[in-house]
Amino acid sequence: MADNNVSYLNKTFGEFRSNLVNYAKTYFPTSYNDFSESTPGNLFIEMSSYIGDVMSFYLDTCLLYTSDAADE
Amino acid sequence: MPIPQTIRVNPLDLQGNIGLGVSLPFDGPSGPFNSTYSTKNQIKSNLINLLLTNKGERVFNPEFGANLKTILFEGITEDTSELIKELINFNVSIFVPEVQIIDILVSPALEYNNNSVSITIKYKLRISQDADQVTVQFI
């Protein structure tokens, strides 16, 4: 999977979404091509982005508490 | 000398084996998801998706949707029908600009004691001028 050019720097919904769209455009050009606002396929891209955003938030919060505990 | 008619086709329609997106409803024969292979079918699914979405439902995109559920408990009158047509015309022009609406028919569905409404939209694709229609029933 290292060759698949996955970005590990996404933190927000918008960043996850745009990277997932780019990923689909790059690796699934013969299966999925409609990236308009009204397409039902957005459901899957946006749900994944939502999960990514929430996980990123909890990761940041965990790191914050861990570093606070270490300081004390 | 007559000017020859040019036929405009979306490039994605020239290759029949290229999948465009996912169609609605999710009830494919070999699984829940059906791929679409023509822009005509994909745009039909996009229209259904828009009509069934209310504003505020989409995460981080609260403006998306036709907002038809806001008139859920209104009486079925001429004014309500006109309001439904206005909402559809306005939102389709923003979110599905590939489509030109020809006519919208709003009629109460008799099988539910006139407590539901059936909306039929007749439209044509701007690029290829293909006509199609979609019917959505709100019970």
Backbone of each chain as ProteinMPNN parsed JSONL, in Angstrom:
{"seq_chain_A": "MADNNVSYLNKTFGEFRSNLVNYAKTYFPTSYNDFSESTPGNLFIEMSSYIGDVMSFYLDTCLLYTSDAADE", "coords_chain_A": {"N_chain_A": [[0.819, -1.209, 0.0], [2.163, 1.11, 0.267], [2.94, 2.178, -2.117], [0.678, 3.383, -2.985], [0.36, 6.06, -2.578], [-0.886, 7.307, -0.341], [-2.115, 9.893, 1.675], [-1.092, 10.915, 4.868], [-1.606, 13.123, 6.284], [-4.062, 14.305, 6.606], [-6.582, 16.064, 8.386], [-9.036, 17.336, 8.695], [-12.567, 17.28, 7.764], [-12.914, 18.288, 5.134], [-10.349, 17.998, 4.044], [-9.965, 15.214, 4.16], [-12.054, 14.492, 2.44], [-11.384, 15.669, -0.065], [-9.002, 14.344, -0.576], [-9.869, 11.696, -0.72], [-11.482, 11.844, -2.969], [-9.56, 12.47, -4.899], [-8.102, 10.116, -4.718], [-9.957, 8.225, -5.634], [-10.258, 9.149, -8.239], [-7.73, 8.624, -9.206], [-7.243, 5.846, -8.815], [-9.561, 4.428, -9.429], [-10.588, 4.871, -12.107], [-12.148, 3.629, -14.004], [-14.383, 2.733, -12.721], [-15.699, 4.641, -11.241], [-16.843, 7.86, -11.777], [-18.379, 10.111, -11.385], [-18.359, 12.992, -9.734], [-19.98, 14.981, -8.86], [-21.963, 17.317, -6.901], [-24.433, 16.281, -6.266], [-24.486, 13.541, -6.508], [-25.277, 10.142, -5.541], [-23.115, 8.608, -4.726], [-21.493, 10.215, -3.237], [-22.26, 9.829, -0.677], [-20.749, 7.695, 0.415], [-18.123, 8.61, 0.264], [-18.302, 10.916, 1.841], [-19.173, 9.91, 4.295], [-16.956, 8.388, 5.035], [-15.102, 10.439, 5.23], [-16.162, 11.855, 7.352], [-15.869, 10.033, 9.458], [-13.093, 9.928, 9.491], [-12.514, 12.571, 10.255], [-13.614, 12.655, 12.856], [-12.117, 10.656, 14.155], [-9.599, 11.775, 13.939], [-9.918, 14.02, 15.524], [-10.262, 12.816, 18.076], [-7.83, 11.576, 18.327], [-6.096, 13.754, 18.482], [-7.06, 14.854, 20.876], [-6.47, 12.813, 22.72], [-3.7, 12.831, 22.564], [-3.199, 15.365, 23.542], [-4.058, 15.157, 26.246], [-2.31, 13.184, 27.068], [0.16, 14.41, 26.82], [-0.185, 16.496, 28.635], [-0.401, 15.042, 31.011], [2.122, 13.959, 31.114], [3.63, 16.22, 31.489], [2.925, 16.911, 34.068]], "CA_chain_A": [[0.0, 0.0, 0.0], [3.003, 2.308, 0.321], [2.984, 2.756, -3.46], [-0.607, 3.971, -3.349], [0.378, 7.504, -2.405], [-1.896, 7.72, 0.64], [-1.663, 11.006, 2.507], [-1.374, 10.717, 6.299], [-1.614, 14.452, 6.904], [-5.421, 14.857, 6.659], [-7.143, 16.225, 9.725], [-10.411, 17.838, 8.674], [-13.518, 16.663, 6.837], [-12.635, 18.733, 3.765], [-9.084, 17.405, 3.576], [-10.223, 13.791, 3.895], [-12.926, 14.356, 1.289], [-10.682, 15.961, -1.315], [-8.023, 13.289, -0.826], [-10.586, 10.497, -1.159], [-11.891, 12.093, -4.36], [-8.354, 12.31, -5.728], [-7.755, 8.698, -4.708], [-10.892, 7.535, -6.536], [-9.946, 9.55, -9.612], [-6.467, 8.011, -9.614], [-7.191, 4.386, -8.798], [-10.8, 3.803, -9.919], [-11.114, 5.687, -13.206], [-13.128, 2.902, -14.829], [-15.538, 2.329, -11.911], [-16.415, 5.764, -10.622], [-16.442, 9.104, -12.437], [-19.269, 11.23, -11.104], [-17.991, 13.644, -8.475], [-20.812, 16.17, -8.68], [-22.463, 17.508, -5.541], [-25.711, 15.599, -6.039], [-24.417, 12.102, -6.775], [-25.422, 9.311, -4.336], [-21.811, 8.072, -4.328], [-20.929, 11.107, -2.226], [-22.608, 9.244, 0.617], [-19.657, 6.86, 0.927], [-16.945, 9.46, 0.429], [-18.491, 11.84, 2.954], [-19.206, 9.144, 5.554], [-15.564, 8.054, 5.373], [-14.453, 11.69, 5.663], [-16.712, 12.169, 8.678], [-15.196, 9.139, 10.414], [-11.708, 10.387, 9.556], [-12.483, 13.815, 11.032], [-13.871, 12.331, 14.268], [-10.949, 9.92, 14.668], [-8.497, 12.728, 14.039], [-10.184, 14.848, 16.707], [-9.986, 12.044, 19.293], [-6.382, 11.343, 18.385], [-5.512, 15.002, 18.994], [-7.43, 15.008, 22.289], [-5.687, 11.827, 23.486], [-2.319, 13.302, 22.591], [-3.173, 16.537, 24.423], [-4.11, 14.697, 27.64], [-1.09, 12.412, 27.358], [1.281, 15.351, 27.018], [-0.453, 17.197, 29.888], [-0.071, 14.117, 32.119], [3.573, 13.805, 31.146], [4.182, 17.456, 32.053], [2.701, 16.912, 35.516]], "C_chain_A": [[0.855, 1.263, 0.0], [3.074, 2.981, -1.044], [1.718, 3.526, -3.798], [-0.724, 5.457, -3.036], [-0.724, 8.0, -1.466], [-1.327, 8.847, 1.482], [-2.049, 10.741, 3.957], [-1.487, 12.044, 7.037], [-3.008, 15.043, 7.027], [-5.894, 14.974, 8.107], [-8.623, 16.597, 9.689], [-11.257, 17.08, 7.646], [-13.163, 17.009, 5.386], [-11.372, 18.112, 3.203], [-9.269, 15.926, 3.263], [-11.017, 13.629, 2.605], [-12.155, 14.587, -0.015], [-9.636, 14.896, -1.618], [-8.682, 11.987, -1.274], [-11.059, 10.646, -2.616], [-10.693, 11.907, -5.291], [-7.95, 10.844, -5.833], [-8.649, 7.925, -5.686], [-10.597, 7.882, -7.987], [-8.699, 8.836, -10.122], [-6.592, 6.498, -9.784], [-8.467, 3.697, -9.277], [-11.399, 4.574, -11.1], [-12.135, 4.961, -14.068], [-14.36, 2.493, -14.036], [-16.34, 3.499, -11.385], [-15.919, 7.075, -11.221], [-17.302, 10.311, -12.103], [-18.932, 11.821, -9.737], [-18.799, 14.912, -8.248], [-21.411, 16.18, -7.271], [-23.669, 16.617, -5.244], [-25.642, 14.084, -6.218], [-24.558, 11.28, -5.489], [-24.099, 8.725, -3.849], [-21.109, 8.951, -3.309], [-21.179, 10.588, -0.827], [-21.41, 8.527, 1.219], [-18.406, 7.692, 1.186], [-17.107, 10.345, 1.667], [-18.608, 11.116, 4.296], [-17.798, 8.791, 5.995], [-14.835, 9.289, 5.873], [-14.897, 12.078, 7.062], [-16.008, 11.326, 9.744], [-13.744, 9.572, 10.601], [-11.583, 11.635, 10.415], [-12.645, 13.533, 12.517], [-12.668, 11.611, 14.877], [-9.76, 10.856, 14.87], [-8.658, 13.62, 15.272], [-9.832, 14.09, 17.983], [-8.496, 11.759, 19.448], [-5.682, 12.575, 18.956], [-5.803, 15.174, 20.48], [-6.623, 14.067, 23.168], [-4.25, 12.317, 23.647], [-2.172, 14.484, 23.546], [-3.146, 16.108, 25.887], [-2.851, 13.936, 28.029], [0.065, 13.372, 27.639], [1.084, 16.157, 28.304], [-0.047, 16.334, 31.096], [1.442, 13.977, 32.248], [4.222, 15.046, 31.767], [4.07, 17.47, 33.571], [3.624, 15.867, 36.144]], "O_chain_A": [[0.347, 2.359, -0.236], [3.246, 4.197, -1.135], [1.683, 4.25, -4.793], [-1.79, 6.047, -3.209], [-1.407, 8.983, -1.756], [-0.191, 8.769, 1.949], [-3.192, 10.386, 4.246], [-1.466, 12.083, 8.267], [-3.149, 16.17, 7.501], [-5.64, 14.1, 8.935], [-9.379, 16.203, 10.577], [-10.745, 16.355, 6.793], [-13.118, 16.133, 4.523], [-11.322, 17.742, 2.03], [-8.796, 15.436, 2.237], [-10.718, 12.765, 1.781], [-12.261, 13.797, -0.953], [-9.401, 14.573, -2.782], [-8.132, 11.259, -2.102], [-11.033, 9.687, -3.388], [-10.801, 11.267, -6.337], [-7.515, 10.381, -6.888], [-8.175, 7.092, -6.459], [-10.673, 7.023, -8.864], [-8.605, 8.486, -11.299], [-6.112, 5.935, -10.768], [-8.454, 2.488, -9.509], [-12.588, 4.892, -11.091], [-12.906, 5.598, -14.787], [-15.302, 1.953, -14.616], [-17.533, 3.365, -11.112], [-14.725, 7.37, -11.181], [-16.977, 11.428, -12.506], [-19.198, 11.203, -8.705], [-18.363, 15.812, -7.531], [-21.368, 15.181, -6.553], [-23.896, 16.243, -4.093], [-26.665, 13.411, -6.087], [-24.021, 11.669, -4.452], [-23.976, 8.379, -2.673], [-20.224, 8.483, -2.592], [-20.415, 10.864, 0.098], [-21.087, 8.723, 2.391], [-17.719, 7.508, 2.191], [-16.169, 10.507, 2.447], [-18.189, 11.649, 5.323], [-17.471, 8.879, 7.179], [-14.048, 9.215, 6.817], [-14.102, 12.572, 7.861], [-15.606, 11.833, 10.791], [-13.228, 9.584, 11.719], [-10.653, 11.75, 11.214], [-11.921, 14.087, 13.345], [-12.252, 11.927, 15.992], [-9.017, 10.74, 15.845], [-7.691, 13.935, 15.966], [-9.184, 14.639, 18.874], [-7.973, 11.71, 20.561], [-4.793, 12.463, 19.8], [-4.934, 15.581, 21.252], [-6.144, 14.46, 24.232], [-3.666, 12.226, 24.727], [-1.178, 14.605, 24.262], [-2.342, 16.603, 26.677], [-2.381, 14.025, 29.163], [0.843, 13.172, 28.572], [2.054, 16.47, 28.993], [0.556, 16.815, 32.056], [1.976, 13.887, 33.354], [5.225, 14.947, 32.475], [4.955, 17.953, 34.276], [3.613, 15.686, 37.362]]}, "seq_chain_B": "MPIPQTIRVNPLDLQGNIGLGVSLPFDGPSGPFNSTYSTKNQIKSNLINLLLTNKGERVFNPEFGANLKTILFEGITEDTSELIKELINFNVSIFVPEVQIIDILVSPALEYNNNSVSITIKYKLRISQDADQVTVQFI", "coords_chain_B": {"N_chain_B": [[-28.146, 25.973, -48.446], [-28.672, 23.415, -46.131], [-27.837, 23.579, -42.68], [-25.9, 21.124, -41.148], [-27.075, 19.08, -38.458], [-25.532, 18.933, -35.355], [-24.567, 16.393, -33.127], [-24.328, 16.289, -29.733], [-22.401, 14.66, -27.36], [-21.71, 13.333, -24.164], [-18.367, 12.642, -23.329], [-17.953, 10.481, -21.626], [-20.007, 8.783, -22.199], [-19.307, 7.537, -24.505], [-17.771, 5.318, -24.108], [-18.918, 2.39, -23.231], [-18.317, 0.692, -21.113], [-17.355, 2.006, -18.929], [-17.737, 2.824, -15.629], [-19.893, 5.154, -14.039], [-21.089, 6.035, -11.641], [-23.019, 5.466, -8.674], [-26.236, 4.004, -8.568], [-29.583, 4.91, -7.584], [-32.558, 3.246, -6.371], [-30.767, 1.498, -3.663], [-30.653, -1.461, -4.523], [-29.505, -3.643, -5.989], [-29.196, -6.526, -8.256], [-27.079, -8.271, -7.682], [-26.142, -7.441, -5.274], [-26.192, -4.642, -2.99], [-25.499, -2.358, -4.449], [-25.641, -0.735, -7.558], [-23.847, -0.07, -10.442], [-23.748, 2.753, -12.623], [-23.759, 3.254, -16.143], [-24.196, 5.184, -17.98], [-24.587, 8.672, -18.616], [-27.163, 9.576, -18.599], [-28.628, 7.784, -16.943], [-27.222, 8.178, -14.587], [-27.674, 10.841, -13.986], [-30.368, 10.762, -13.503], [-30.442, 9.315, -11.091], [-29.071, 11.156, -9.531], [-30.902, 13.249, -9.475], [-33.029, 12.057, -8.052], [-31.744, 11.677, -5.624], [-31.316, 14.341, -4.873], [-33.974, 15.25, -4.599], [-34.907, 13.722, -2.481], [-33.456, 14.596, -0.372], [-33.198, 16.719, 2.411], [-32.663, 20.157, 3.262], [-29.848, 20.749, 5.31], [-29.406, 18.157, 6.008], [-27.134, 17.0, 4.898], [-23.821, 16.465, 5.876], [-21.618, 19.095, 6.578], [-22.536, 20.367, 4.327], [-24.923, 22.106, 4.317], [-26.696, 23.391, 2.633], [-27.468, 21.766, 0.622], [-30.056, 20.009, -1.051], [-33.576, 19.513, -1.786], [-35.495, 20.37, -0.115], [-38.131, 19.521, 0.277], [-39.459, 18.292, 2.34], [-40.183, 20.206, 4.126], [-42.69, 21.059, 3.577], [-44.344, 19.114, 4.401], [-46.702, 18.66, 6.02], [-48.544, 20.372, 4.98], [-51.612, 21.363, 3.398], [-52.912, 19.834, 0.388], [-52.96, 21.926, -1.981], [-53.481, 24.366, -4.619], [-51.626, 26.383, -4.191], [-49.698, 25.089, -2.645], [-48.801, 23.195, -4.473], [-47.648, 24.883, -6.362], [-45.61, 25.95, -4.797], [-44.066, 23.672, -4.357], [-43.22, 23.208, -6.977], [-41.718, 25.514, -7.419], [-39.677, 25.194, -5.502], [-38.432, 22.876, -6.487], [-37.629, 23.663, -9.088], [-35.84, 25.745, -8.472], [-33.856, 24.501, -6.847], [-32.952, 22.376, -8.438], [-31.832, 23.778, -10.551], [-29.575, 24.745, -9.332], [-28.179, 22.53, -8.172], [-28.273, 20.358, -9.935], [-27.282, 21.139, -12.636], [-27.056, 20.081, -15.148], [-29.425, 19.49, -16.243], [-32.443, 20.322, -17.9], [-35.499, 21.418, -16.963], [-38.617, 20.356, -18.145], [-41.308, 19.996, -17.472], [-43.275, 19.878, -14.475], [-45.18, 17.736, -12.601], [-47.492, 17.715, -10.086], [-49.309, 15.707, -8.048], [-51.969, 14.489, -5.976], [-51.789, 11.272, -4.45], [-54.034, 8.745, -4.979], [-54.275, 6.256, -3.745], [-53.496, 6.462, -1.13], [-55.49, 7.76, 0.287], [-55.56, 10.401, -0.47], [-53.557, 11.54, 1.053], [-50.957, 11.68, 0.387], [-48.365, 12.657, -1.883], [-47.537, 12.75, -5.296], [-44.791, 13.325, -7.291], [-43.859, 14.164, -10.458], [-41.233, 14.683, -12.606], [-40.498, 15.992, -15.665], [-37.835, 16.112, -17.849], [-34.995, 17.275, -19.765], [-31.711, 16.42, -20.908], [-29.153, 18.794, -20.963], [-26.899, 18.59, -22.579], [-27.145, 16.44, -24.447], [-29.759, 16.53, -25.167], [-31.517, 14.508, -24.584], [-34.613, 13.256, -23.522], [-36.256, 12.575, -20.43], [-37.887, 11.181, -17.523], [-38.704, 11.436, -14.023], [-40.174, 9.999, -11.169], [-41.252, 10.687, -7.946], [-42.543, 9.637, -4.88], [-44.146, 10.946, -2.099], [-45.07, 9.794, 0.898]], "CA_chain_B": [[-27.687, 24.643, -48.0], [-29.017, 23.262, -44.712], [-26.728, 23.366, -41.736], [-26.072, 19.808, -40.53], [-27.273, 19.048, -37.01], [-24.455, 18.258, -34.636], [-25.023, 15.668, -31.947], [-23.359, 16.445, -28.647], [-22.416, 13.493, -26.472], [-20.725, 13.358, -23.097], [-17.31, 11.668, -23.647], [-18.062, 9.272, -20.793], [-21.008, 7.893, -22.793], [-18.766, 6.875, -25.694], [-17.232, 4.024, -23.702], [-20.021, 1.807, -22.463], [-17.905, -0.132, -19.967], [-16.8, 2.857, -17.863], [-18.744, 3.113, -14.612], [-19.96, 6.574, -13.69], [-21.387, 6.224, -10.224], [-23.922, 4.508, -8.034], [-27.619, 4.386, -8.85], [-30.59, 4.75, -6.532], [-32.302, 2.827, -4.999], [-29.723, 0.506, -3.441], [-31.228, -2.815, -4.521], [-28.996, -4.337, -7.17], [-29.434, -7.972, -8.276], [-25.957, -9.022, -7.114], [-25.672, -6.713, -4.1], [-26.996, -3.421, -2.845], [-25.096, -1.232, -5.277], [-25.608, -0.87, -9.014], [-23.111, 0.993, -11.122], [-24.398, 3.294, -13.82], [-22.805, 3.318, -17.253], [-24.54, 6.282, -18.895], [-24.854, 9.91, -17.887], [-28.62, 9.716, -18.452], [-29.04, 7.059, -15.738], [-26.584, 8.765, -13.407], [-28.352, 12.109, -13.669], [-31.661, 10.392, -12.913], [-30.168, 9.005, -9.684], [-28.701, 12.417, -8.863], [-32.148, 13.991, -9.247], [-33.749, 11.392, -6.951], [-30.983, 11.98, -4.413], [-31.59, 15.737, -4.511], [-35.367, 15.417, -4.172], [-35.132, 13.045, -1.207], [-32.61, 15.18, 0.67], [-33.672, 17.975, 2.975], [-31.549, 21.04, 3.604], [-29.356, 20.513, 6.66], [-29.129, 16.734, 6.238], [-25.784, 16.645, 4.474], [-22.778, 16.969, 6.768], [-20.758, 20.124, 6.0], [-23.133, 20.938, 3.119], [-26.31, 22.255, 4.755], [-27.55, 24.0, 1.611], [-27.849, 20.771, -0.39], [-31.354, 19.361, -0.872], [-34.709, 20.208, -2.405], [-36.277, 20.921, 1.003], [-39.554, 19.226, 0.076], [-40.083, 17.819, 3.583], [-40.672, 21.347, 4.91], [-44.122, 21.256, 3.315], [-44.915, 17.78, 4.613], [-48.051, 18.643, 6.588], [-49.393, 21.385, 4.348], [-52.688, 20.801, 2.592], [-52.588, 19.746, -1.037], [-53.718, 22.978, -2.675], [-52.776, 24.946, -5.77], [-50.476, 27.133, -3.687], [-48.657, 24.129, -2.239], [-48.237, 22.636, -5.705], [-46.769, 25.905, -6.946], [-44.431, 26.04, -3.928], [-43.248, 22.491, -4.658], [-42.596, 23.43, -8.286], [-40.684, 26.545, -7.254], [-38.54, 24.602, -4.779], [-37.734, 21.942, -7.379], [-36.968, 24.427, -10.155], [-34.722, 26.509, -7.919], [-32.766, 23.645, -6.368], [-32.385, 21.618, -9.561], [-30.968, 24.665, -11.337], [-28.308, 24.934, -8.618], [-27.43, 21.311, -7.848], [-28.181, 19.463, -11.104], [-27.403, 22.071, -13.76], [-27.008, 19.369, -16.435], [-30.798, 19.144, -16.599], [-33.403, 21.411, -18.147], [-36.823, 20.891, -16.622], [-39.671, 20.668, -19.12], [-42.594, 20.108, -16.781], [-43.373, 19.226, -13.16], [-46.566, 17.393, -12.287], [-47.703, 17.412, -8.667], [-50.687, 15.209, -7.926], [-52.194, 13.641, -4.804], [-51.891, 9.847, -4.796], [-55.35, 8.32, -4.5], [-54.253, 5.018, -2.957], [-53.266, 6.771, 0.285], [-56.569, 8.618, 0.777], [-55.149, 11.781, -0.783], [-52.625, 12.05, 2.059], [-49.583, 11.633, -0.123], [-48.252, 13.406, -3.13], [-46.643, 12.15, -6.278], [-44.163, 14.385, -8.084], [-43.217, 13.681, -11.683], [-40.462, 15.737, -13.264], [-40.066, 15.705, -17.034], [-36.664, 16.947, -18.096], [-34.072, 16.82, -20.808], [-30.308, 16.702, -20.616], [-28.738, 19.958, -21.755], [-25.841, 18.3, -23.55], [-27.573, 15.546, -25.534], [-31.18, 16.796, -25.413], [-32.314, 13.312, -24.292], [-35.694, 13.517, -22.564], [-36.504, 11.5, -19.465], [-38.713, 11.662, -16.416], [-38.499, 10.749, -12.755], [-41.327, 10.16, -10.281], [-40.974, 10.456, -6.527], [-43.79, 9.695, -4.116], [-43.991, 11.262, -0.674], [-46.22, 9.204, 1.606]], "C_chain_B": [[-27.998, 24.49, -46.498], [-27.788, 23.011, -43.843], [-26.915, 22.002, -41.073], [-26.198, 19.904, -39.02], [-26.086, 18.343, -36.362], [-25.038, 17.592, -33.395], [-23.944, 15.789, -30.884], [-23.516, 15.276, -27.687], [-21.365, 13.698, -25.398], [-19.653, 12.303, -23.402], [-17.412, 10.378, -22.838], [-19.081, 8.286, -21.366], [-20.46, 7.126, -23.997], [-18.187, 5.507, -25.369], [-18.233, 3.389, -22.739], [-19.611, 1.045, -21.222], [-17.307, 0.688, -18.83], [-17.913, 3.197, -16.881], [-18.726, 4.583, -14.227], [-20.171, 6.78, -12.205], [-22.31, 5.14, -9.724], [-25.347, 4.971, -8.283], [-28.495, 4.188, -7.619], [-31.806, 4.055, -7.119], [-31.226, 1.744, -4.907], [-30.334, -0.887, -3.375], [-30.799, -3.581, -5.776], [-29.222, -5.836, -7.105], [-28.306, -8.774, -7.621], [-25.397, -8.336, -5.88], [-26.444, -5.421, -4.012], [-26.687, -2.337, -3.874], [-25.046, -1.589, -6.755], [-24.77, 0.266, -9.579], [-23.936, 1.501, -12.292], [-23.338, 3.46, -14.896], [-23.188, 4.375, -18.28], [-24.881, 7.52, -18.067], [-26.358, 10.098, -17.669], [-29.097, 9.023, -17.169], [-28.457, 7.691, -14.477], [-27.296, 10.046, -12.991], [-29.731, 11.838, -13.062], [-31.481, 10.07, -11.416], [-29.818, 10.269, -8.9], [-29.947, 13.239, -8.536], [-32.939, 13.392, -8.081], [-33.068, 11.725, -5.628], [-31.258, 13.407, -3.938], [-33.007, 15.894, -3.951], [-35.617, 14.804, -2.794], [-34.286, 13.608, -0.069], [-33.202, 16.513, 1.126], [-32.47, 18.86, 3.288], [-31.151, 20.824, 5.068], [-29.027, 19.061, 6.93], [-27.686, 16.37, 5.901], [-24.75, 17.291, 5.385], [-21.887, 17.948, 6.003], [-21.286, 20.682, 4.678], [-24.618, 21.19, 3.395], [-27.244, 22.841, 3.705], [-28.041, 22.977, 0.586], [-29.21, 20.16, -0.051], [-32.464, 20.184, -1.504], [-35.654, 20.792, -1.359], [-37.778, 20.644, 0.882], [-40.242, 18.788, 1.367], [-40.583, 18.977, 4.447], [-42.166, 21.576, 4.684], [-44.892, 19.952, 3.511], [-46.366, 17.806, 5.066], [-48.939, 19.769, 6.063], [-50.504, 20.689, 3.574], [-52.311, 20.781, 1.118], [-53.48, 20.741, -1.794], [-52.913, 23.457, -3.879], [-51.504, 25.655, -5.321], [-49.332, 26.198, -3.296], [-47.997, 23.513, -3.469], [-47.275, 23.628, -6.35], [-45.485, 26.037, -6.14], [-43.482, 24.865, -4.192], [-42.512, 22.692, -5.984], [-41.473, 24.464, -8.195], [-39.444, 25.974, -6.578], [-37.733, 23.697, -5.703], [-36.979, 22.702, -8.456], [-35.717, 25.126, -9.638], [-33.548, 25.585, -7.567], [-32.149, 22.798, -7.478], [-31.457, 22.51, -10.377], [-29.612, 24.875, -10.655], [-27.501, 23.637, -8.553], [-27.362, 20.296, -8.985], [-28.3, 20.334, -12.36], [-27.358, 21.391, -15.124], [-28.393, 19.154, -17.006], [-31.609, 20.406, -16.88], [-34.805, 20.848, -17.916], [-37.843, 21.335, -17.662], [-40.989, 20.898, -18.389], [-42.515, 19.399, -15.428], [-44.844, 18.983, -12.876], [-46.656, 17.023, -10.811], [-49.144, 16.951, -8.516], [-50.831, 14.386, -6.659], [-52.362, 12.189, -5.239], [-53.151, 9.278, -4.157], [-55.288, 7.124, -3.558], [-53.967, 5.259, -1.472], [-54.26, 7.805, 0.783], [-56.225, 10.102, 0.618], [-54.207, 12.387, 0.253], [-51.174, 11.944, 1.629], [-49.553, 12.368, -1.453], [-47.216, 12.741, -4.031], [-46.103, 13.269, -7.174], [-43.459, 13.757, -9.276], [-42.517, 14.857, -12.353], [-40.071, 15.255, -14.652], [-38.929, 16.661, -17.36], [-35.912, 16.446, -19.314], [-32.659, 17.23, -20.442], [-29.838, 17.825, -21.527], [-27.756, 19.575, -22.857], [-26.357, 17.466, -24.727], [-29.037, 15.73, -25.916], [-32.055, 15.547, -25.237], [-33.377, 13.648, -23.254], [-35.877, 12.312, -21.655], [-37.443, 12.051, -18.398], [-38.442, 10.837, -15.171], [-39.713, 11.037, -11.869], [-40.914, 9.813, -8.864], [-42.29, 10.594, -5.779], [-43.484, 9.972, -2.65], [-45.233, 10.788, 0.049], [-46.267, 9.762, 3.015]], "O_chain_B": [[-27.624, 25.345, -45.696], [-26.845, 22.324, -44.236], [-27.97, 21.741, -40.495], [-25.518, 20.705, -38.379], [-25.692, 17.261, -36.797], [-25.889, 18.156, -32.709], [-22.787, 15.435, -31.113], [-24.622, 14.948, -27.258], [-20.265, 14.175, -25.675], [-20.003, 11.164, -23.709], [-17.007, 9.312, -23.302], [-19.032, 7.094, -21.061], [-21.083, 6.17, -24.457], [-18.114, 4.636, -26.235], [-18.367, 3.806, -21.589], [-20.447, 0.771, -20.361], [-16.801, 0.119, -17.863], [-18.92, 3.792, -17.263], [-17.659, 5.185, -14.103], [-19.504, 7.607, -11.584], [-22.373, 4.043, -10.278], [-25.645, 6.164, -8.222], [-28.177, 3.396, -6.732], [-32.08, 4.258, -8.302], [-30.824, 1.154, -5.91], [-30.514, -1.435, -2.287], [-31.633, -4.097, -6.521], [-29.421, -6.378, -6.018], [-28.554, -9.844, -7.064], [-24.271, -8.629, -5.479], [-27.27, -5.133, -4.877], [-27.533, -1.484, -4.14], [-24.481, -2.61, -7.147], [-24.969, 1.429, -9.229], [-24.727, 0.76, -12.876], [-22.18, 3.763, -14.61], [-22.569, 4.456, -19.342], [-25.399, 7.415, -16.955], [-26.778, 10.702, -16.681], [-29.871, 9.594, -16.401], [-29.109, 7.735, -13.433], [-27.496, 10.304, -11.804], [-30.202, 12.594, -12.213], [-32.277, 10.504, -10.584], [-30.222, 10.428, -7.749], [-30.043, 13.846, -7.469], [-33.453, 14.118, -7.231], [-33.733, 12.018, -4.634], [-31.414, 13.648, -2.741], [-33.214, 16.585, -2.954], [-36.44, 15.305, -2.028], [-34.388, 13.149, 1.068], [-33.647, 17.322, 0.312], [-31.378, 18.356, 3.551], [-32.006, 20.729, 5.949], [-28.435, 18.744, 7.962], [-27.09, 15.518, 6.561], [-24.788, 18.495, 5.638], [-21.451, 17.647, 4.891], [-20.565, 21.394, 3.98], [-25.477, 20.559, 2.779], [-28.463, 22.794, 3.871], [-28.92, 23.276, -0.222], [-29.477, 19.834, 1.105], [-32.32, 21.386, -1.727], [-36.514, 21.613, -1.681], [-38.598, 21.444, 1.334], [-41.462, 18.895, 1.487], [-41.33, 18.756, 5.4], [-42.831, 22.213, 5.502], [-45.928, 19.713, 2.891], [-47.183, 17.046, 4.547], [-49.975, 20.074, 6.655], [-50.344, 19.546, 3.146], [-51.509, 21.591, 0.653], [-54.602, 20.421, -2.186], [-51.797, 22.996, -4.117], [-50.456, 25.557, -5.958], [-48.164, 26.469, -3.574], [-46.78, 23.332, -3.503], [-46.208, 23.244, -6.828], [-44.405, 26.214, -6.704], [-42.264, 25.035, -4.245], [-41.326, 22.382, -6.097], [-40.418, 24.311, -8.81], [-38.316, 26.223, -7.003], [-36.503, 23.741, -5.707], [-35.809, 22.415, -8.71], [-34.668, 25.103, -10.282], [-32.403, 25.846, -7.937], [-30.947, 22.532, -7.457], [-30.413, 22.057, -10.845], [-28.617, 25.151, -11.325], [-26.303, 23.626, -8.836], [-26.468, 19.45, -8.992], [-29.307, 20.271, -13.065], [-27.592, 22.037, -16.146], [-28.531, 18.685, -18.135], [-31.476, 21.417, -16.191], [-35.233, 19.917, -18.598], [-37.93, 22.511, -18.015], [-41.697, 21.87, -18.652], [-41.77, 18.433, -15.268], [-45.655, 19.908, -12.906], [-45.965, 16.114, -10.35], [-50.081, 17.692, -8.811], [-49.91, 13.655, -6.295], [-52.99, 11.903, -6.259], [-53.313, 9.326, -2.937], [-56.136, 6.98, -2.677], [-54.171, 4.367, -0.649], [-53.914, 8.643, 1.615], [-56.558, 10.932, 1.464], [-54.069, 13.608, 0.327], [-50.267, 12.106, 2.446], [-50.589, 12.655, -2.054], [-46.18, 12.25, -3.582], [-46.865, 14.053, -7.738], [-42.571, 12.92, -9.117], [-43.128, 15.889, -12.629], [-39.398, 14.235, -14.799], [-39.048, 17.871, -17.169], [-36.157, 15.35, -19.819], [-32.433, 18.234, -19.768], [-30.099, 17.804, -22.73], [-27.773, 20.16, -23.94], [-26.036, 17.759, -25.879], [-29.5, 15.14, -26.892], [-33.201, 15.526, -25.687], [-33.077, 14.255, -22.226], [-35.675, 11.17, -22.068], [-37.75, 13.243, -18.381], [-38.006, 9.689, -15.252], [-40.213, 12.161, -11.823], [-40.303, 8.774, -8.618], [-43.054, 11.533, -6.004], [-42.651, 9.298, -2.044], [-46.324, 11.319, -0.161], [-47.154, 9.404, 3.791]]}, "name": "protein", "num_of_chains": 2, "seq": "MADNNVSYLNKTFGEFRSNLVNYAKTYFPTSYNDFSESTPGNLFIEMSSYIGDVMSFYLDTCLLYTSDAADEMPIPQTIRVNPLDLQGNIGLGVSLPFDGPSGPFNSTYSTKNQIKSNLINLLLTNKGERVFNPEFGANLKTILFEGITEDTSELIKELINFNVSIFVPEVQIIDILVSPALEYNNNSVSITIKYKLRISQDADQVTVQFI"}
